């Protein structure tokens, strides 16, 4: 039988459970290269570039995403350790990442 969790008490009202959020599982590659993938699935045909394989322990992903978005002149987001940049100019993105000292591979077609 599973544990019951108290959600409301007549004495104290609604009970809030505080759980620490888990670190997102980041996909790292054995060769140490960062991959640039293109994805359109679930985006109504709009393409985005995904930058995968950057270790969040070594790099500030939020700062890196902001820098890439501004230099690309595109929007984007940081979701679960993956940097998303709108558009499809992977060669320019590759050059920007290599200038920052990353080993980069373009993945997919």
CORDAZI-V319535 format. One record per helix or strand. SS is the DSSP state (A for helix, B for strand). FROM is the first residue (numbers start at 1). LEN is the number of residues. If there is no record, write none. Layout:
# CORDAZI-V319535
SS & FROM & LEN
SS & FROM & LEN
This chain:
# CORDAZI-V319535
B & 8 & 2
B & 13 & 2
B & 34 & 6
B & 48 & 5
A & 61 & 12
B & 76 & 4
B & 82 & 5
A & 90 & 10
B & 104 & 3
